[in-house]
Structures are given as structure tokens and as C-alpha cells.
């Protein structure tokens, strides 16, 4: 799915957006089309802060739709070095809940992510939540992906409007690590 969520999926809890409550009931977008979403390339345009992606830039995922799943190759730059993660993503049901199976070397991670909004051609907004039973708090992960960087102001406005209308998302917590990644394409 997004390059943005791939790194965040590699751990269970990192500093970032912590909320003193259980994970919300999340409804993914209506009429989700996995074939439209799971093909071509997505760039991470914005995200909630999390330690796992700290210092990373030019995060992008390339999807190859294979019917009931998509193969994913994610690339990122950290400390001047490029890293690659591989895996698959599939629908958990008929909606926009997605299950990713990723690996980096010997590490293998499975996680659920909800696709909340997308026009498939310009942007998508994804959400994941990790609840810590011991601390009775959750960590929210949000990623905004774009088919190209930088995002136009009208697309950013769509993202902002969607998030501000949400009962559990906070647009003001997004960080926008947009970079010129054209040298990687």
C-alpha cells in the first residue's frame, strides 16, 4: 500500500501520536477499488510523526496488482542510504481494510490498515491504530500518499477537509516531509 505505512508497520509502538483511549471504530471508504489502488506508485506526502520513520525521506511504494493481492516494493532514503522492503497487500474484506505482509531481511510483519479516502489518481489517506492494554492508550498512525510530489494545494485542501471532518483524525498533527525524489524515478 503506501510506502509510508511500511516502515511504521515494522514495530508495535513508537513515540508519536498517543491518545488515552481505545482504538476507534473505523469505517474504511465506501466503494473501495483494490485494483485502482493497488497498481502503480504512491509517494508518502505526509504522516503522523513516529520514531520508525524519523529521518526517512523519499518514501515510495510501487504496487503490482495480481488479482486478489498486490506485490509491493517500498523504497526510502535514510542517512543517505536507500533501503528496500518487499511484501504483499490484500483486502481483508470487500472494503478498504487492507492486510500487509512485509519483510526486510528476515523480519516479517503483518498489519491491518484502513484506507479512509482516495481518488486513486492523486491522493489517499490511510489509518492504523495500536492499542497498549497495559498503558490503556493507543498510538495512531496516519499516512497521506500521493501519486506525485509535491502535492498540489487543491489536493492538500481535500485532505485537510476530510481529516477535519473526522471525529478521530487530527490534520494539525501531520508532518509533511515532502522531498524532491525525482532522482530516484
N, C-alpha and C positions, 0 to 999 in steps of 0.2 A: 504494500500500500504506500504510505508516504515514507520517504527516507527519514523524515522527522520522527516517526514513531519507532523506527527500527532501533535506534540507539537507546531510546527510553525503555524499550522492552527488554533490554539486557539486564535489568535489575529490578528489584521489587520495591525499593523505597530510597529515594534520594531527596535532598533538600529541594524545595521548590514551592509549589502552591499547596499548602496544607490547610485542611478545613476540619474543625471539630464536629464531625458528624459522619454518619454512614454514607456510602456512595449513593447518589441519587438514582431514582428510576429513570432510565434513559430510553428515549424513543429515537431510533435512527430515522433517517429521512424516508419519506414516502416514495414509492415507485423507484426504488434504487435499481440501477442497471449495472450489474457487476461487469458485463462485457465492455461498457463505455468507460467505467472507472479503471478497470484492470488492464488497460492497454496503454502503451507509450510511456512517457516520462513525467514525473512530478518533482518539483523542487520544494524544499522547505522554505517558506517565506516568513513564517512567524511561529512561535511556540510559547507555552508557559515555560518559565525557567525550570531547569532540572540539572542536577550535577552531572548526569551521564552525558549530556550534550554540551556541557560547558566547554568553551574553546573550540567547538566544531563549527565549520563553515562549509559552504557549497555542498550541502547535503541534498542528494538527489537519488531517486529510485527509478529504475527502469523496469516496467512490467511487460510481460509477455503472456497474454491471455491464452489459456489452454483448455477452455471449455468450462469445467466446474472449478478451476483454480487458476491462479496466475503465478508464474515464476517471477521472483523479484531479485534484482541486483541493486544494492544500495551502496553508494559511494559517498565519502565525506573526507574533508581535509581537517586534520588536527595536528598542531605543531609542525606544519609544513609537510606532513606525510599523508598520502592518500590511503584510506582503508576501504575494504570491500566486504560487505555482508551479503550472504545469499540465503534464499529461502523461498517459501511459497505463501500465498494468501488465498483464503477461500471464504465464501459466505457461510455464516453459522446457521442461517435460516434464509427465508426469502427476502429479508430486508437488508439494511446496511450494517448489520453486525458482522464483523469480519474476524476471522481467526488467522493469526500469522504464525508460521513456524519458520524460525530464523536460525542461522548458525554462523558463527565466526570461529573458525578453527574447530575445536572440539566442543565448544559451548553451544547448546541447543536450547532455545526458548520458545514457548508457546504463549500467546496472549490474545485477549479479546479487545477489539477497538470498535467504537461506534462511529460510523460516518454520519454526521449530523446534517450536512448541507453540501451541495456541489452542483455546479452547472456542467461538469465534466470537461469543459473546454478551457476554463480559466482558473478555477479555484475549487478547493474542498476544505471542509473543517472536520477534524476527527477528534474523538474524546476517549480517554481511558481513565479508569479510577482504580487505585489500590487502597484497600481498607486495612488498617492496622488494628486488629482486635485488642491487643494489649494497651495501646495508646488511645483507643476509641476515637481515632481520627483517620481521615483519608487524605491521599495525595491525588490531586487532579493533574492530568496531562491533557493538553490541547495542542494540536498542530494545525496550522493553516498551510496548505500546499497550493502551489501554482504551477501551471504548465510552462511558464517562463518567468524570468526575473528581469527587472523589478516588476512588482505588481502595479497595475495602473491605479490611479486614485479612485476611479469608479468601482473597481473590484474591491479595493480596500473598504470602501463605503458599504458595499454589500455585506462583507464580513462583519464590519462593525455593527451594522443594523441587526444582523442575525444574532450576534452574540449579546448585544444589549437587550434584545427582546427575550432572551433566555432567562430562566429562573436560577440557573446554576453556573453559567459561564460568566467570566469577567474579562471583557475586552481590554481593560486597562492593565491587566497583568501580562499581556502578550509582550514578548520581546521580538524585534524584527531584525534578525542577523543577516539581512539580505547582502549578498556579495556579488561581484561580477565573476561569474563562474563560466563565462564563455570560453575560456581557455581549456576547459575540461570537456567540451562537447565535441 
